[in-house]
């Protein structure tokens, strides 16, 4: 029998809602019990109990792909603060802009690669 919701008053609808919530809770508990029994049965078939498996860590997930971009060595260093460097790619840092505005050249602040010494 399908209830005619349009003909029900507020009190009847609220009672129906309460009954439905109770029924859903019972069904959920029954489903959880069934799932637990199925899990216990599957574990037992493999020679384990659920308690044995409770502390097992889940399988490792595939690691996310790393950024495909490669690191680029810095090409220029700030003579006033050597920890500030720039690779020569992307937007120029403010200290580069200031150096160029003061009449300096990029070659002046280029990081010199040391030549290997011959033995």
C-alpha positions in Angstrom: 0.0 0.0 0.0 1.4 3.3 -1.1 0.6 6.2 1.3 -1.0 9.3 -0.3 1.4 12.0 1.0 -0.7 14.8 -0.4 -3.7 13.8 1.8 -1.6 13.5 5.0 -1.4 16.3 7.6 1.9 17.5 9.2 1.5 15.2 12.3 1.0 12.1 10.1 3.9 13.0 7.8 6.2 13.5 10.8 5.2 10.1 12.2 5.9 8.5 8.8 9.3 10.2 8.7 10.1 8.9 12.2 9.0 5.4 11.2 11.1 5.5 8.1 14.2 6.7 10.0 13.8 3.8 12.5 13.3 1.3 9.6 16.4 2.7 7.9 18.5 2.3 11.1 17.4 -1.3 11.5 18.2 -2.1 7.9 21.6 -0.4 8.2 22.4 -2.5 11.3 21.3 -5.7 9.6 23.5 -4.9 6.6 26.5 -4.2 8.8 26.0 -7.5 10.6 25.8 -9.3 7.2 28.9 -7.6 6.0 30.8 -8.5 9.2 29.7 -12.1 8.9 30.8 -12.2 5.2 34.2 -10.6 6.1 34.7 -13.1 9.0 33.9 -16.0 6.6 36.3 -14.7 4.0 39.0 -14.1 6.5 38.5 -17.6 8.0 38.7 -19.2 4.5 42.1 -17.6 4.3 43.2 -18.8 7.7 42.8 -15.5 9.5 40.4 -13.8 11.9 39.2 -10.2 11.5 41.3 -9.3 14.6 44.4 -10.7 12.7 43.6 -8.4 9.8 42.6 -5.3 11.9 46.2 -4.1 12.2 47.2 -4.8 8.6 48.0 -1.6 6.7 46.2 -1.1 3.4 48.1 -1.7 0.2 50.2 1.2 -0.9 48.7 3.5 -3.5 50.5 4.3 -6.7 52.5 7.4 -6.0 51.5 10.6 -7.8 53.4 11.6 -10.8 56.2 13.9 -10.0 56.5 17.3 -11.8 57.9 16.6 -15.2 59.9 19.8 -15.1 63.6 19.4 -14.2 65.5 21.6 -11.8 67.7 24.2 -13.4 70.9 25.4 -11.8 71.0 29.1 -11.0 72.8 31.2 -13.5 72.9 34.6 -11.7 73.5 35.6 -8.1 72.9 38.9 -6.3 76.3 40.3 -5.5 74.8 42.0 -2.3 73.0 38.8 -1.2 74.6 35.7 -2.8 71.7 33.5 -1.4 69.4 35.2 -3.9 69.8 33.5 -7.3 68.0 33.4 -10.6 68.1 30.7 -13.3 67.6 33.1 -16.1 64.1 31.7 -16.8 60.8 33.3 -16.1 60.2 36.8 -14.8 63.3 38.7 -13.6 63.6 39.2 -9.9 63.5 42.7 -8.5 67.2 42.7 -7.7 68.0 41.9 -11.3 65.8 44.7 -12.5 67.5 47.1 -10.1 71.0 45.9 -11.2 70.1 46.5 -14.9 68.5 49.9 -14.1 71.7 51.0 -12.4 73.6 50.3 -15.6 74.8 46.8 -14.7 75.0 43.9 -17.1 73.8 40.3 -16.7 77.3 39.1 -17.4 78.5 41.0 -14.3 76.4 38.9 -12.0 76.7 35.6 -13.8 77.7 32.6 -11.6 81.1 31.5 -12.8 81.5 27.7 -13.1 84.8 26.6 -11.8 86.9 24.7 -14.3 88.1 21.3 -13.1 91.8 21.5 -12.3 94.1 19.1 -14.1 96.1 16.8 -11.9 
